[in-house]
Amino acid sequence: MNQKKILLIDDELDILEILSYNLEKEGYDIYTATNGNEGIEKAKEIIPDLILLDVMMPEKDGIETCQELRKVKELQKTLIVFLSARSEEFSQLAGFQAGANDYIVKLIKPKILTSKVNALLQLTSQVSDNAKLIEIGDLVIDKDNFRVSKSGQQFLLPKKEFDLLYLLASNTEKVFKREEILEKVWGNDVIVGERTIDVHIRRLREKLGINTIQTLKGIGYKLIVL
């Protein structure tokens, strides 16, 4: 049994029933709410590991709900994933900008959804800033020796590429905004060109694989664990 807590927030009772049934079979403790306000209060009460959140709801929509959830200190480590019928790019961008970790369109099959949930909750890559070694799948990052290996192949990266990769790997559930990357990798006292991050991302992809880093247009970058 996983014993992890998942909160489902959706105004459609049939969706809540289907999701609850499939996720309970995986061993998760499932809690439900039918609107944003109820969901926020329930989240504060149970501190779930994962929240699956609809966008279009009465009283308070999913975007506003997500924004308020992200303001709660105790929920900073909680994964928030939108599960919505809205597939437009602007809806997905709004979801990520509100603080979501992922955005899934409701047409997804239940078995695929549960597999995705399992993968999200099994990732143990959220590490402290002082961690010396990060292991994510077949990717190993050795901070002390500035060494990176993937599938057994060793890479010696220039310092800024290494620092950028290490930052992205420090939390694979987070979308790192460009401003944060510039501040943490290059620092506020250094003036760099607008394309600096893009160039370093491209070089990392060339070495580690094109699908290693995901670009979220207009938002930032996220490390993908395959």
Helices and strands as residue ranges (DSSP letters): E 5-9, H 13-25, E 29-33, H 36-46, E 50-53, H 62-69, G 73-75, E 79-84, H 89-97, E 102-105, H 110-122, E 133-136, E 139-142, E 147-150, E 153-155, H 159-169, E 176-177, H 178-181, I 182-186, H 196-208, E 213-216, E 220-223
